[in-house]
């Protein structure tokens, strides 16, 4: 079972940030459960095979007030993917710092190595919608795979723990499908 953790404060935002991910899972006939960041429980975490932490709207940073709900991330040893605010959460749990950087719309990234099925040294169009990012530059436990004015794709050095600042549910569904195959 895949646990989808919604970082959306407003249920209306889930139509944009959670529903596309649940549709990808449905299309791949994968069982999943959706839990809001305020209601994360040990049973859902322990029964999950993988976790996807979704993004949310530009002005919705309420999840930061509940960062302690995500303390399980450090000890979780199964595949996890953080998308946008999900990447923020992963970075914050590992003591990273949030910085301001607005990117809205399509951007091109290039990867230094293969990342969840995206080829290295090739330009990939991705969709960004954020005004914050995590500074991973001093976080030795993470490798940055792409950088376009701020880190776009990272992976923990010793876990299947991935983060993307862009929204693969918009333009790069293959990233999510490849994550599901881990």
C-alpha positions in Angstrom: 0.0 0.0 0.0 1.2 3.5 -0.9 0.6 6.2 1.7 0.0 9.6 0.2 0.5 12.4 2.7 -1.3 15.5 1.6 0.3 18.8 2.6 -2.8 20.8 1.6 -4.5 22.8 4.3 -7.5 23.4 2.1 -9.3 20.4 0.6 -9.9 22.3 -2.6 -6.1 22.3 -3.2 -6.1 18.5 -3.1 -7.8 18.5 -6.5 -4.6 20.1 -8.0 -1.9 18.4 -5.9 -3.2 15.1 -4.6 -5.8 13.9 -7.1 -3.4 13.7 -10.0 -1.1 11.4 -7.9 -4.0 9.2 -6.8 -5.1 8.9 -10.5 -1.6 7.8 -11.4 -1.8 5.1 -8.7 -5.3 4.1 -9.8 -4.2 3.8 -13.5 -1.4 1.6 -12.3 -3.8 -0.5 -10.2 -1.9 0.3 -7.0 -3.6 0.3 -3.6 -3.2 3.6 -1.7 -4.4 5.6 1.3 -4.5 9.4 1.6 -3.8 11.0 4.9 -3.6 14.7 5.7 -0.4 16.1 7.3 -2.4 16.9 10.5 -3.6 13.3 10.9 -0.5 11.2 10.2 -0.7 8.0 12.3 1.8 5.2 13.1 -0.6 2.5 11.8 -0.7 4.2 8.3 3.1 4.7 8.3 3.9 1.1 9.4 1.4 -0.5 7.0 2.8 1.5 4.0 5.2 0.0 1.4 6.1 3.5 0.1 5.2 7.1 0.9 4.6 10.1 -1.4 4.4 13.5 0.3 2.5 15.8 -2.0 2.9 19.5 -2.8 0.5 22.2 -2.1 -0.4 25.8 -3.3 2.1 28.7 -3.2 0.7 30.4 -0.2 0.0 27.3 1.9 2.8 26.7 4.3 0.7 25.5 7.3 2.4 22.1 7.1 5.5 23.8 8.6 3.6 24.2 11.9 3.2 20.4 12.0 6.8 19.4 11.1 7.0 17.2 14.2 4.3 15.0 12.6 7.1 14.1 10.1 9.7 13.0 12.6 9.2 9.4 11.4 11.0 10.2 8.2 14.5 9.8 9.7 13.8 6.2 10.7 11.6 5.2 7.8 13.5 2.7 5.7 11.2 2.2 2.7 11.0 4.3 -0.5 9.7 7.9 0.0 9.2 10.7 -2.5 8.7 14.3 -1.4 7.2 16.6 -4.1 7.7 20.4 -3.6 6.5 21.0 0.0 7.2 17.3 0.5 10.8 18.0 -0.4 10.7 21.0 2.0 9.5 18.7 4.8 12.3 16.1 4.1 14.9 18.8 4.2 13.5 20.4 7.4 13.4 17.0 9.1 17.2 16.6 8.3 17.9 20.1 9.7 18.0 22.0 6.3 17.0 25.6 6.1 14.2 27.1 3.9 15.1 30.0 1.6 13.1 32.2 -0.6 13.1 31.5 -4.4 10.0 31.8 -6.6 9.7 29.7 -9.7 6.4 29.4 -11.5 5.8 27.6 -14.7 7.9 25.3 -16.9 11.7 25.2 -16.5 14.4 23.1 -18.0 16.6 20.9 -15.8 19.5 18.6 -16.5 20.6 15.8 -14.3 24.1 14.8 -13.3 23.0 11.1 -13.1 19.9 9.1 -13.8 17.1 10.1 -11.4 13.9 8.0 -11.2 14.1 7.2 -14.9 15.1 10.7 -16.2 18.3 10.4 -18.3 21.4 12.4 -17.3 22.9 15.2 -19.4 19.7 15.8 -21.2 17.3 18.7 -20.9 14.0 17.8 -19.3 11.0 20.2 -19.1 9.5 20.2 -15.6 6.7 22.3 -14.0 7.6 24.4 -11.0 5.3 26.2 -8.5 7.1 27.2 -5.4 8.4 30.2 -3.5 10.6 28.4 -1.0 13.4 25.8 -1.3 15.6 23.8 1.0 19.3 24.7 1.0 20.9 21.2 0.7 24.4 22.6 0.1 25.6 21.8 3.7 23.6 18.6 4.0 26.2 15.8 3.4 23.5 13.1 3.7 21.9 14.2 0.4 23.1 14.3 -3.2 21.8 17.1 -5.4 21.0 15.7 -8.9 19.9 19.0 -10.5 20.3 22.6 -9.7 18.4 25.5 -11.5 18.9 28.5 -9.2 18.1 26.1 -6.3 18.1 22.3 -5.8 15.5 20.6 -8.0 16.1 16.9 -7.4 17.8 15.2 -4.4 18.3 11.8 -3.0 19.5 10.7 0.4 22.9 8.9 0.2 21.9 5.8 2.1 18.1 5.5 1.7 15.5 5.4 -1.1 14.5 8.9 -0.1 13.9 11.3 -3.0 12.8 14.9 -3.3 11.8 17.0 -6.3 11.0 20.7 -6.1 9.0 20.5 -9.3 5.7 18.8 -9.8 6.1 15.5 -11.7 2.3 14.9 -11.5 1.9 17.7 -14.0 4.6 17.0 -16.7 6.7 14.0 -15.7 4.4 11.2 -14.6 7.1 8.7 -15.4 9.0 9.9 -12.3 6.1 8.8 -10.1 5.7 5.5 -12.1 9.4 4.7 -11.8 9.3 5.5 -8.0 6.4 3.0 -7.7 8.6 0.3 -9.2 11.3 0.7 -6.5 
